[in-house]
Amino acid sequence: MKQRAEITFEIEETIVVRQGEKLSREFCPLCGIVVDMLTPQFATAASKKPVRQIFRLIEAGKVHFSETDGGLICLDCLTASSAEQ
Ligand SMILES: [Zn+2]
């Protein structure tokens, strides 16, 4: 007798950002306050923007980018810039 096994893959879109792991707090000169800084990977997931668009906003000076830990992006700037478009 043969047994059938059904395997279901569930893709969770929930983004978990833990303090001190992939998120750090830095002063953003554009926002003028201390903000949450995310890695490009997390910034893409959090804003649902393609990486290319995020880097275009950084180049345009609309989003603050820090060289810390291989590059961190200000989430507040990114949220503010998404409201404009
Ligand atoms: Zn900012």
PDB file of the backbone (N, CA, C, O) and the ligand in Angstrom, with CONECT records:
HET     ZN  A 101       1
ATOM      1  N   MET A   1       0.819  -1.203   0.000  1.00  0.00           N
ATOM      2  CA  MET A   1       0.000   0.000   0.000  1.00  0.00           C
ATOM      3  C   MET A   1       0.867   1.273   0.000  1.00  0.00           C
ATOM      4  O   MET A   1       1.785   1.438   0.803  1.00  0.00           O
ATOM      5  N   LYS A   2       0.523   2.151  -0.939  1.00  0.00           N
ATOM      6  CA  LYS A   2       1.325   3.373  -1.066  1.00  0.00           C
ATOM      7  C   LYS A   2       0.743   4.530  -0.250  1.00  0.00           C
ATOM      8  O   LYS A   2      -0.467   4.728  -0.142  1.00  0.00           O
ATOM      9  N   GLN A   3       1.652   5.246   0.291  1.00  0.00           N
ATOM     10  CA  GLN A   3       1.204   6.401   1.078  1.00  0.00           C
ATOM     11  C   GLN A   3       1.534   7.690   0.352  1.00  0.00           C
ATOM     12  O   GLN A   3       2.609   7.863  -0.222  1.00  0.00           O
ATOM     13  N   ARG A   4       0.574   8.573   0.402  1.00  0.00           N
ATOM     14  CA  ARG A   4       0.787   9.859  -0.243  1.00  0.00           C
ATOM     15  C   ARG A   4       1.122  10.930   0.790  1.00  0.00           C
ATOM     16  O   ARG A   4       0.455  11.082   1.814  1.00  0.00           O
ATOM     17  N   ALA A   5       2.129  11.624   0.489  1.00  0.00           N
ATOM     18  CA  ALA A   5       2.517  12.700   1.400  1.00  0.00           C
ATOM     19  C   ALA A   5       2.374  14.048   0.708  1.00  0.00           C
ATOM     20  O   ALA A   5       2.904  14.275  -0.380  1.00  0.00           O
ATOM     21  N   GLU A   6       1.676  14.893   1.342  1.00  0.00           N
ATOM     22  CA  GLU A   6       1.499  16.230   0.767  1.00  0.00           C
ATOM     23  C   GLU A   6       2.353  17.233   1.525  1.00  0.00           C
ATOM     24  O   GLU A   6       2.233  17.418   2.736  1.00  0.00           O
ATOM     25  N   ILE A   7       3.188  17.845   0.779  1.00  0.00           N
ATOM     26  CA  ILE A   7       4.068  18.833   1.416  1.00  0.00           C
ATOM     27  C   ILE A   7       3.672  20.230   0.960  1.00  0.00           C
ATOM     28  O   ILE A   7       3.659  20.540  -0.232  1.00  0.00           O
ATOM     29  N   THR A   8       3.367  21.019   1.896  1.00  0.00           N
ATOM     30  CA  THR A   8       2.981  22.389   1.588  1.00  0.00           C
ATOM     31  C   THR A   8       4.046  23.362   2.049  1.00  0.00           C
ATOM     32  O   THR A   8       4.450  23.396   3.211  1.00  0.00           O
ATOM     33  N   PHE A   9       4.466  24.126   1.111  1.00  0.00           N
ATOM     34  CA  PHE A   9       5.438  25.157   1.452  1.00  0.00           C
ATOM     35  C   PHE A   9       4.732  26.489   1.648  1.00  0.00           C
ATOM     36  O   PHE A   9       4.005  26.976   0.782  1.00  0.00           O
ATOM     37  N   GLU A  10       4.965  27.029   2.767  1.00  0.00           N
ATOM     38  CA  GLU A  10       4.362  28.328   3.040  1.00  0.00           C
ATOM     39  C   GLU A  10       5.430  29.408   3.085  1.00  0.00           C
ATOM     40  O   GLU A  10       6.427  29.321   3.802  1.00  0.00           O
ATOM     41  N   ILE A  11       5.170  30.414   2.293  1.00  0.00           N
ATOM     42  CA  ILE A  11       6.122  31.529   2.272  1.00  0.00           C
ATOM     43  C   ILE A  11       5.595  32.645   3.167  1.00  0.00           C
ATOM     44  O   ILE A  11       4.553  33.249   2.913  1.00  0.00           O
ATOM     45  N   GLU A  12       6.331  32.877   4.179  1.00  0.00           N
ATOM     46  CA  GLU A  12       5.929  33.929   5.105  1.00  0.00           C
ATOM     47  C   GLU A  12       6.534  35.254   4.688  1.00  0.00           C
ATOM     48  O   GLU A  12       7.744  35.388   4.501  1.00  0.00           O
ATOM     49  N   GLU A  13       5.658  36.216   4.552  1.00  0.00           N
ATOM     50  CA  GLU A  13       6.132  37.535   4.150  1.00  0.00           C
ATOM     51  C   GLU A  13       6.338  38.464   5.339  1.00  0.00           C
ATOM     52  O   GLU A  13       6.634  39.651   5.203  1.00  0.00           O
ATOM     53  N   THR A  14       6.169  37.871   6.489  1.00  0.00           N
ATOM     54  CA  THR A  14       6.349  38.675   7.689  1.00  0.00           C
ATOM     55  C   THR A  14       7.819  39.007   7.889  1.00  0.00           C
ATOM     56  O   THR A  14       8.688  38.136   7.858  1.00  0.00           O
ATOM     57  N   ILE A  15       8.057  40.233   8.084  1.00  0.00           N
ATOM     58  CA  ILE A  15       9.440  40.670   8.281  1.00  0.00           C
ATOM     59  C   ILE A  15       9.694  40.913   9.772  1.00  0.00           C
ATOM     60  O   ILE A  15       9.044  41.735  10.417  1.00  0.00           O
ATOM     61  N   VAL A  16      10.626  40.190  10.263  1.00  0.00           N
ATOM     62  CA  VAL A  16      10.972  40.348  11.672  1.00  0.00           C
ATOM     63  C   VAL A  16      12.311  41.058  11.798  1.00  0.00           C
ATOM     64  O   VAL A  16      13.351  40.556  11.371  1.00  0.00           O
ATOM     65  N   VAL A  17      12.254  42.194  12.372  1.00  0.00           N
ATOM     66  CA  VAL A  17      13.472  42.955  12.593  1.00  0.00           C
ATOM     67  C   VAL A  17      13.726  43.002  14.100  1.00  0.00           C
ATOM     68  O   VAL A  17      12.971  43.600  14.866  1.00  0.00           O
ATOM     69  N   ARG A  18      14.785  42.367  14.478  1.00  0.00           N
ATOM     70  CA  ARG A  18      15.127  42.338  15.892  1.00  0.00           C
ATOM     71  C   ARG A  18      16.151  43.409  16.232  1.00  0.00           C
ATOM     72  O   ARG A  18      17.100  43.651  15.487  1.00  0.00           O
ATOM     73  N   GLN A  19      15.937  44.027  17.348  1.00  0.00           N
ATOM     74  CA  GLN A  19      16.858  45.072  17.801  1.00  0.00           C
ATOM     75  C   GLN A  19      18.273  44.531  17.928  1.00  0.00           C
ATOM     76  O   GLN A  19      18.490  43.467  18.508  1.00  0.00           O
ATOM     77  N   GLY A  20      19.216  45.254  17.395  1.00  0.00           N
ATOM     78  CA  GLY A  20      20.611  44.887  17.543  1.00  0.00           C
ATOM     79  C   GLY A  20      21.085  43.859  16.547  1.00  0.00           C
ATOM     80  O   GLY A  20      22.282  43.579  16.479  1.00  0.00           O
ATOM     81  N   GLU A  21      20.188  43.290  15.777  1.00  0.00           N
ATOM     82  CA  GLU A  21      20.597  42.272  14.823  1.00  0.00           C
ATOM     83  C   GLU A  21      20.793  42.860  13.430  1.00  0.00           C
ATOM     84  O   GLU A  21      21.912  42.934  12.922  1.00  0.00           O
ATOM     85  N   LYS A  22      19.685  43.275  12.825  1.00  0.00           N
ATOM     86  CA  LYS A  22      19.797  43.853  11.495  1.00  0.00           C
ATOM     87  C   LYS A  22      19.330  45.293  11.474  1.00  0.00           C
ATOM     88  O   LYS A  22      19.160  45.900  10.418  1.00  0.00           O
ATOM     89  N   LEU A  23      19.130  45.816  12.657  1.00  0.00           N
ATOM     90  CA  LEU A  23      18.641  47.169  12.754  1.00  0.00           C
ATOM     91  C   LEU A  23      19.528  47.946  13.718  1.00  0.00           C
ATOM     92  O   LEU A  23      19.876  47.461  14.795  1.00  0.00           O
ATOM     93  N   SER A  24      19.878  49.131  13.323  1.00  0.00           N
ATOM     94  CA  SER A  24      20.640  49.956  14.255  1.00  0.00           C
ATOM     95  C   SER A  24      20.071  51.368  14.230  1.00  0.00           C
ATOM     96  O   SER A  24      19.392  51.766  13.284  1.00  0.00           O
ATOM     97  N   ARG A  25      20.353  52.090  15.255  1.00  0.00           N
ATOM     98  CA  ARG A  25      19.825  53.449  15.343  1.00  0.00           C
ATOM     99  C   ARG A  25      20.961  54.457  15.166  1.00  0.00           C
ATOM    100  O   ARG A  25      21.999  54.397  15.824  1.00  0.00           O
ATOM    101  N   GLU A  26      20.708  55.381  14.246  1.00  0.00           N
ATOM    102  CA  GLU A  26      21.718  56.390  13.938  1.00  0.00           C
ATOM    103  C   GLU A  26      21.049  57.731  13.722  1.00  0.00           C
ATOM    104  O   GLU A  26      19.841  57.817  13.502  1.00  0.00           O
ATOM    105  N   PHE A  27      21.856  58.774  13.791  1.00  0.00           N
ATOM    106  CA  PHE A  27      21.328  60.106  13.513  1.00  0.00           C
ATOM    107  C   PHE A  27      21.249  60.317  11.997  1.00  0.00           C
ATOM    108  O   PHE A  27      22.236  60.141  11.282  1.00  0.00           O
ATOM    109  N   CYS A  28      20.081  60.689  11.531  1.00  0.00           N
ATOM    110  CA  CYS A  28      19.899  60.966  10.105  1.00  0.00           C
ATOM    111  C   CYS A  28      19.879  62.471   9.884  1.00  0.00           C
ATOM    112  O   CYS A  28      19.015  63.167  10.416  1.00  0.00           O
ATOM    113  N   PRO A  29      20.847  62.987   9.087  1.00  0.00           N
ATOM    114  CA  PRO A  29      20.889  64.438   8.844  1.00  0.00           C
ATOM    115  C   PRO A  29      19.687  64.946   8.044  1.00  0.00           C
ATOM    116  O   PRO A  29      19.340  66.125   8.125  1.00  0.00           O
ATOM    117  N   LEU A  30      19.062  64.069   7.279  1.00  0.00           N
ATOM    118  CA  LEU A  30      17.898  64.472   6.471  1.00  0.00           C
ATOM    119  C   LEU A  30      16.649  64.583   7.333  1.00  0.00           C
ATOM    120  O   LEU A  30      15.854  65.508   7.176  1.00  0.00           O
ATOM    121  N   CYS A  31      16.484  63.623   8.253  1.00  0.00           N
ATOM    122  CA  CYS A  31      15.323  63.627   9.144  1.00  0.00           C
ATOM    123  C   CYS A  31      15.543  64.568  10.328  1.00  0.00           C
ATOM    124  O   CYS A  31      14.594  65.122  10.883  1.00  0.00           O
ATOM    125  N   GLY A  32      16.834  64.739  10.707  1.00  0.00           N
ATOM    126  CA  GLY A  32      17.169  65.585  11.838  1.00  0.00           C
ATOM    127  C   GLY A  32      16.942  64.911  13.176  1.00  0.00           C
ATOM    128  O   GLY A  32      16.971  65.567  14.217  1.00  0.00           O
ATOM    129  N   ILE A  33      16.718  63.610  13.155  1.00  0.00           N
ATOM    130  CA  ILE A  33      16.492  62.843  14.383  1.00  0.00           C
ATOM    131  C   ILE A  33      17.241  61.505  14.315  1.00  0.00           C
ATOM    132  O   ILE A  33      17.770  61.130  13.269  1.00  0.00           O
ATOM    133  N   VAL A  34      17.275  60.797  15.445  1.00  0.00           N
ATOM    134  CA  VAL A  34      17.843  59.457  15.467  1.00  0.00           C
ATOM    135  C   VAL A  34      16.775  58.504  14.923  1.00  0.00           C
ATOM    136  O   VAL A  34      15.644  58.468  15.409  1.00  0.00           O
ATOM    137  N   VAL A  35      17.164  57.736  13.907  1.00  0.00           N
ATOM    138  CA  VAL A  35      16.195  56.893  13.199  1.00  0.00           C
ATOM    139  C   VAL A  35      16.627  55.429  13.161  1.00  0.00           C
ATOM    140  O   VAL A  35      17.754  55.094  13.527  1.00  0.00           O
ATOM    141  N   ASP A  36      15.724  54.568  12.717  1.00  0.00           N
ATOM    142  CA  ASP A  36      16.045  53.159  12.500  1.00  0.00           C
ATOM    143  C   ASP A  36      16.745  53.017  11.157  1.00  0.00           C
ATOM    144  O   ASP A  36      16.233  53.470  10.134  1.00  0.00           O
ATOM    145  N   MET A  37      17.911  52.391  11.162  1.00  0.00           N
ATOM    146  CA  MET A  37      18.658  52.169   9.934  1.00  0.00           C
ATOM    147  C   MET A  37      18.620  50.690   9.568  1.00  0.00           C
ATOM    148  O   MET A  37      18.897  49.827  10.400  1.00  0.00           O
ATOM    149  N   LEU A  38      18.275  50.408   8.317  1.00  0.00           N
ATOM    150  CA  LEU A  38      18.158  49.026   7.866  1.00  0.00           C
ATOM    151  C   LEU A  38      19.176  48.699   6.789  1.00  0.00           C
ATOM    152  O   LEU A  38      19.661  49.586   6.085  1.00  0.00           O
ATOM    153  N   THR A  39      19.496  47.420   6.667  1.00  0.00           N
ATOM    154  CA  THR A  39      20.350  46.971   5.569  1.00  0.00           C
ATOM    155  C   THR A  39      19.534  47.083   4.277  1.00  0.00           C
ATOM    156  O   THR A  39      18.305  47.065   4.330  1.00  0.00           O
ATOM    157  N   PRO A  40      20.197  47.199   3.112  1.00  0.00           N
ATOM    158  CA  PRO A  40      19.449  47.299   1.857  1.00  0.00           C
ATOM    159  C   PRO A  40      18.425  46.172   1.675  1.00  0.00           C
ATOM    160  O   PRO A  40      17.329  46.386   1.157  1.00  0.00           O
ATOM    161  N   GLN A  41      18.808  44.975   2.111  1.00  0.00           N
ATOM    162  CA  GLN A  41      17.920  43.813   1.998  1.00  0.00           C
ATOM    163  C   GLN A  41      16.621  44.034   2.781  1.00  0.00           C
ATOM    164  O   GLN A  41      15.526  43.778   2.280  1.00  0.00           O
ATOM    165  N   PHE A  42      16.771  44.514   4.019  1.00  0.00           N
ATOM    166  CA  PHE A  42      15.611  44.744   4.863  1.00  0.00           C
ATOM    167  C   PHE A  42      14.829  45.968   4.416  1.00  0.00           C
ATOM    168  O   PHE A  42      13.603  46.005   4.517  1.00  0.00           O
ATOM    169  N   ALA A  43      15.548  46.971   3.921  1.00  0.00           N
ATOM    170  CA  ALA A  43      14.883  48.181   3.443  1.00  0.00           C
ATOM    171  C   ALA A  43      13.988  47.850   2.252  1.00  0.00           C
ATOM    172  O   ALA A  43      12.894  48.397   2.111  1.00  0.00           O
ATOM    173  N   THR A  44      14.465  46.954   1.406  1.00  0.00           N
ATOM    174  CA  THR A  44      13.683  46.513   0.246  1.00  0.00           C
ATOM    175  C   THR A  44      12.429  45.784   0.705  1.00  0.00           C
ATOM    176  O   THR A  44      11.335  46.028   0.195  1.00  0.00           O
ATOM    177  N   ALA A  45      12.595  44.891   1.669  1.00  0.00           N
ATOM    178  CA  ALA A  45      11.472  44.113   2.175  1.00  0.00           C
ATOM    179  C   ALA A  45      10.466  45.001   2.903  1.00  0.00           C
ATOM    180  O   ALA A  45       9.256  44.837   2.747  1.00  0.00           O
ATOM    181  N   ALA A  46      10.969  45.934   3.690  1.00  0.00           N
ATOM    182  CA  ALA A  46      10.102  46.793   4.492  1.00  0.00           C
ATOM    183  C   ALA A  46       9.324  47.795   3.638  1.00  0.00           C
ATOM    184  O   ALA A  46       8.164  48.089   3.924  1.00  0.00           O
ATOM    185  N   SER A  47       9.965  48.318   2.589  1.00  0.00           N
ATOM    186  CA  SER A  47       9.324  49.346   1.768  1.00  0.00           C
ATOM    187  C   SER A  47       8.645  48.767   0.534  1.00  0.00           C
ATOM    188  O   SER A  47       7.874  49.454  -0.136  1.00  0.00           O
ATOM    189  N   LYS A  48       8.934  47.491   0.233  1.00  0.00           N
ATOM    190  CA  LYS A  48       8.423  46.814  -0.963  1.00  0.00           C
ATOM    191  C   LYS A  48       8.838  47.537  -2.244  1.00  0.00           C
ATOM    192  O   LYS A  48       8.110  47.538  -3.237  1.00  0.00           O
ATOM    193  N   LYS A  49      10.018  48.151  -2.200  1.00  0.00           N
ATOM    194  CA  LYS A  49      10.571  48.820  -3.374  1.00  0.00           C
ATOM    195  C   LYS A  49      11.716  47.968  -3.902  1.00  0.00           C
ATOM    196  O   LYS A  49      12.396  47.296  -3.127  1.00  0.00           O
ATOM    197  N   PRO A  50      11.935  47.989  -5.204  1.00  0.00           N
ATOM    198  CA  PRO A  50      13.115  47.290  -5.717  1.00  0.00           C
ATOM    199  C   PRO A  50      14.381  48.008  -5.265  1.00  0.00           C
ATOM    200  O   PRO A  50      14.387  49.225  -5.077  1.00  0.00           O
ATOM    201  N   VAL A  51      15.465  47.230  -5.093  1.00  0.00           N
ATOM    202  CA  VAL A  51      16.742  47.782  -4.612  1.00  0.00           C
ATOM    203  C   VAL A  51      17.202  48.938  -5.498  1.00  0.00           C
ATOM    204  O   VAL A  51      17.726  49.941  -5.013  1.00  0.00           O
ATOM    205  N   ARG A  52      16.995  48.779  -6.806  1.00  0.00           N
ATOM    206  CA  ARG A  52      17.414  49.795  -7.775  1.00  0.00           C
ATOM    207  C   ARG A  52      16.773  51.155  -7.467  1.00  0.00           C
ATOM    208  O   ARG A  52      17.416  52.203  -7.530  1.00  0.00           O
ATOM    209  N   GLN A  53      15.477  51.091  -7.132  1.00  0.00           N
ATOM    210  CA  GLN A  53      14.751  52.327  -6.839  1.00  0.00           C
ATOM    211  C   GLN A  53      15.246  52.970  -5.549  1.00  0.00           C
ATOM    212  O   GLN A  53      15.332  54.193  -5.441  1.00  0.00           O
ATOM    213  N   ILE A  54      15.565  52.130  -4.585  1.00  0.00           N
ATOM    214  CA  ILE A  54      16.088  52.634  -3.313  1.00  0.00           C
ATOM    215  C   ILE A  54      17.418  53.343  -3.531  1.00  0.00           C
ATOM    216  O   ILE A  54      17.646  54.429  -2.996  1.00  0.00           O
ATOM    217  N   PHE A  55      18.303  52.719  -4.325  1.00  0.00           N
ATOM    218  CA  PHE A  55      19.600  53.332  -4.576  1.00  0.00           C
ATOM    219  C   PHE A  55      19.480  54.598  -5.422  1.00  0.00           C
ATOM    220  O   PHE A  55      20.312  55.501  -5.327  1.00  0.00           O
ATOM    221  N   ARG A  56      18.442  54.654  -6.248  1.00  0.00           N
ATOM    222  CA  ARG A  56      18.198  55.863  -7.033  1.00  0.00           C
ATOM    223  C   ARG A  56      17.802  57.019  -6.098  1.00  0.00           C
ATOM    224  O   ARG A  56      18.223  58.160  -6.287  1.00  0.00           O
ATOM    225  N   LEU A  57      16.987  56.697  -5.093  1.00  0.00           N
ATOM    226  CA  LEU A  57      16.566  57.699  -4.106  1.00  0.00           C
ATOM    227  C   LEU A  57      17.752  58.165  -3.264  1.00  0.00           C
ATOM    228  O   LEU A  57      17.838  59.334  -2.886  1.00  0.00           O
ATOM    229  N   ILE A  58      18.670  57.230  -2.974  1.00  0.00           N
ATOM    230  CA  ILE A  58      19.875  57.575  -2.214  1.00  0.00           C
ATOM    231  C   ILE A  58      20.740  58.517  -3.048  1.00  0.00           C
ATOM    232  O   ILE A  58      21.237  59.525  -2.544  1.00  0.00           O
ATOM    233  N   GLU A  59      20.916  58.181  -4.325  1.00  0.00           N
ATOM    234  CA  GLU A  59      21.732  59.005  -5.223  1.00  0.00           C
ATOM    235  C   GLU A  59      21.127  60.389  -5.423  1.00  0.00           C
ATOM    236  O   GLU A  59      21.843  61.373  -5.609  1.00  0.00           O
ATOM    237  N   ALA A  60      19.814  60.449  -5.382  1.00  0.00           N
ATOM    238  CA  ALA A  60      19.121  61.723  -5.548  1.00  0.00           C
ATOM    239  C   ALA A  60      19.162  62.555  -4.267  1.00  0.00           C
ATOM    240  O   ALA A  60      18.726  63.706  -4.241  1.00  0.00           O
ATOM    241  N   GLY A  61      19.698  61.943  -3.200  1.00  0.00           N
ATOM    242  CA  GLY A  61      19.819  62.658  -1.934  1.00  0.00           C
ATOM    243  C   GLY A  61      18.527  62.694  -1.131  1.00  0.00           C
ATOM    244  O   GLY A  61      18.394  63.477  -0.190  1.00  0.00           O
ATOM    245  N   LYS A  62      17.573  61.841  -1.507  1.00  0.00           N
ATOM    246  CA  LYS A  62      16.280  61.832  -0.816  1.00  0.00           C
ATOM    247  C   LYS A  62      16.248  60.865   0.366  1.00  0.00           C
ATOM    248  O   LYS A  62      15.424  60.982   1.273  1.00  0.00           O
ATOM    249  N   VAL A  63      17.172  59.911   0.323  1.00  0.00           N
ATOM    250  CA  VAL A  63      17.246  58.922   1.396  1.00  0.00           C
ATOM    251  C   VAL A  63      18.660  58.878   1.957  1.00  0.00           C
ATOM    252  O   VAL A  63      19.634  58.804   1.209  1.00  0.00           O
ATOM    253  N   HIS A  64      18.761  58.923   3.277  1.00  0.00           N
ATOM    254  CA  HIS A  64      20.075  58.907   3.926  1.00  0.00           C
ATOM    255  C   HIS A  64      20.667  57.507   3.916  1.00  0.00           C
ATOM    256  O   HIS A  64      20.003  56.527   4.256  1.00  0.00           O
ATOM    257  N   PHE A  65      21.944  57.435   3.514  1.00  0.00           N
ATOM    258  CA  PHE A  65      22.660  56.166   3.457  1.00  0.00           C
ATOM    259  C   PHE A  65      23.913  56.267   4.308  1.00  0.00           C
ATOM    260  O   PHE A  65      24.685  57.219   4.186  1.00  0.00           O
ATOM    261  N   SER A  66      24.110  55.280   5.169  1.00  0.00           N
ATOM    262  CA  SER A  66      25.292  55.252   6.028  1.00  0.00           C
ATOM    263  C   SER A  66      26.185  54.093   5.635  1.00  0.00           C
ATOM    264  O   SER A  66      25.702  53.020   5.272  1.00  0.00           O
ATOM    265  N   GLU A  67      27.493  54.313   5.708  1.00  0.00           N
ATOM    266  CA  GLU A  67      28.449  53.265   5.329  1.00  0.00           C
ATOM    267  C   GLU A  67      28.646  52.227   6.440  1.00  0.00           C
ATOM    268  O   GLU A  67      29.364  51.245   6.255  1.00  0.00           O
ATOM    269  N   THR A  68      28.014  52.445   7.579  1.00  0.00           N
ATOM    270  CA  THR A  68      28.155  51.536   8.718  1.00  0.00           C
ATOM    271  C   THR A  68      27.680  50.123   8.378  1.00  0.00           C
ATOM    272  O   THR A  68      26.639  49.945   7.747  1.00  0.00           O
ATOM    273  N   ASP A  69      28.447  49.131   8.798  1.00  0.00           N
ATOM    274  CA  ASP A  69      28.098  47.710   8.620  1.00  0.00           C
ATOM    275  C   ASP A  69      27.790  47.346   7.170  1.00  0.00           C
ATOM    276  O   ASP A  69      26.877  46.564   6.904  1.00  0.00           O
ATOM    277  N   GLY A  70      28.541  47.903   6.243  1.00  0.00           N
ATOM    278  CA  GLY A  70      28.359  47.568   4.841  1.00  0.00           C
ATOM    279  C   GLY A  70      27.213  48.299   4.170  1.00  0.00           C
ATOM    280  O   GLY A  70      26.842  47.969   3.043  1.00  0.00           O
ATOM    281  N   GLY A  71      26.653  49.282   4.844  1.00  0.00           N
ATOM    282  CA  GLY A  71      25.618  50.101   4.249  1.00  0.00           C
ATOM    283  C   GLY A  71      24.273  49.967   4.920  1.00  0.00           C
ATOM    284  O   GLY A  71      23.669  48.894   4.927  1.00  0.00           O
ATOM    285  N   LEU A  72      23.803  51.079   5.491  1.00  0.00           N
ATOM    286  CA  LEU A  72      22.498  51.074   6.138  1.00  0.00           C
ATOM    287  C   LEU A  72      21.663  52.225   5.591  1.00  0.00           C
ATOM    288  O   LEU A  72      22.181  53.289   5.254  1.00  0.00           O
ATOM    289  N   ILE A  73      20.349  51.983   5.513  1.00  0.00           N
ATOM    290  CA  ILE A  73      19.447  52.964   4.924  1.00  0.00           C
ATOM    291  C   ILE A  73      18.444  53.455   5.965  1.00  0.00           C
ATOM    292  O   ILE A  73      17.936  52.677   6.772  1.00  0.00           O
ATOM    293  N   CYS A  74      18.170  54.755   5.932  1.00  0.00           N
ATOM    294  CA  CYS A  74      17.203  55.344   6.865  1.00  0.00           C
ATOM    295  C   CYS A  74      15.778  54.963   6.441  1.00  0.00           C
ATOM    296  O   CYS A  74      15.334  55.256   5.331  1.00  0.00           O
ATOM    297  N   LEU A  75      15.096  54.310   7.354  1.00  0.00           N
ATOM    298  CA  LEU A  75      13.733  53.854   7.054  1.00  0.00           C
ATOM    299  C   LEU A  75      12.743  55.021   6.988  1.00  0.00           C
ATOM    300  O   LEU A  75      11.799  55.003   6.199  1.00  0.00           O
ATOM    301  N   ASP A  76      12.971  56.022   7.821  1.00  0.00           N
ATOM    302  CA  ASP A  76      12.081  57.185   7.833  1.00  0.00           C
ATOM    303  C   ASP A  76      12.127  57.937   6.509  1.00  0.00           C
ATOM    304  O   ASP A  76      11.090  58.334   5.978  1.00  0.00           O
ATOM    305  N   CYS A  77      13.336  58.132   5.974  1.00  0.00           N
ATOM    306  CA  CYS A  77      13.503  58.796   4.680  1.00  0.00           C
ATOM    307  C   CYS A  77      12.788  58.004   3.589  1.00  0.00           C
ATOM    308  O   CYS A  77      12.108  58.559   2.726  1.00  0.00           O
ATOM    309  N   LEU A  78      12.966  56.696   3.661  1.00  0.00           N
ATOM    310  CA  LEU A  78      12.402  55.806   2.649  1.00  0.00           C
ATOM    311  C   LEU A  78      10.868  55.838   2.685  1.00  0.00           C
ATOM    312  O   LEU A  78      10.210  55.845   1.645  1.00  0.00           O
ATOM    313  N   THR A  79      10.323  55.856   3.887  1.00  0.00           N
ATOM    314  CA  THR A  79       8.871  55.929   4.062  1.00  0.00           C
ATOM    315  C   THR A  79       8.340  57.275   3.561  1.00  0.00           C
ATOM    316  O   THR A  79       7.295  57.347   2.915  1.00  0.00           O
ATOM    317  N   ALA A  80       9.079  58.327   3.872  1.00  0.00           N
ATOM    318  CA  ALA A  80       8.678  59.674   3.452  1.00  0.00           C
ATOM    319  C   ALA A  80       8.730  59.819   1.934  1.00  0.00           C
ATOM    320  O   ALA A  80       7.849  60.434   1.334  1.00  0.00           O
ATOM    321  N   SER A  81       9.773  59.245   1.310  1.00  0.00           N
ATOM    322  CA  SER A  81       9.924  59.362  -0.131  1.00  0.00           C
ATOM    323  C   SER A  81       8.889  58.541  -0.880  1.00  0.00           C
ATOM    324  O   SER A  81       8.514  58.875  -2.004  1.00  0.00           O
ATOM    325  N   SER A  82       8.424  57.455  -0.249  1.00  0.00           N
ATOM    326  CA  SER A  82       7.426  56.610  -0.912  1.00  0.00           C
ATOM    327  C   SER A  82       6.072  57.310  -0.957  1.00  0.00           C
ATOM    328  O   SER A  82       5.254  57.040  -1.835  1.00  0.00           O
ATOM    329  N   ALA A  83       5.842  58.214  -0.001  1.00  0.00           N
ATOM    330  CA  ALA A  83       4.587  58.952   0.040  1.00  0.00           C
ATOM    331  C   ALA A  83       4.503  59.956  -1.099  1.00  0.00           C
ATOM    332  O   ALA A  83       3.415  60.303  -1.560  1.00  0.00           O
ATOM    333  N   GLU A  84       5.675  60.420  -1.551  1.00  0.00           N
ATOM    334  CA  GLU A  84       5.725  61.411  -2.626  1.00  0.00           C
ATOM    335  C   GLU A  84       5.414  60.804  -3.989  1.00  0.00           C
ATOM    336  O   GLU A  84       4.863  61.464  -4.870  1.00  0.00           O
ATOM    337  N   GLN A  85       5.777  59.541  -4.144  1.00  0.00           N
ATOM    338  CA  GLN A  85       5.660  58.943  -5.476  1.00  0.00           C
ATOM    339  C   GLN A  85       4.341  58.246  -5.709  1.00  0.00           C
ATOM    340  O   GLN A  85       4.113  57.701  -6.789  1.00  0.00           O
TER     341      GLN A  85
HETATM  342 ZN    ZN A 101      16.203  59.904   7.356  1.00  0.00          ZN2+
END
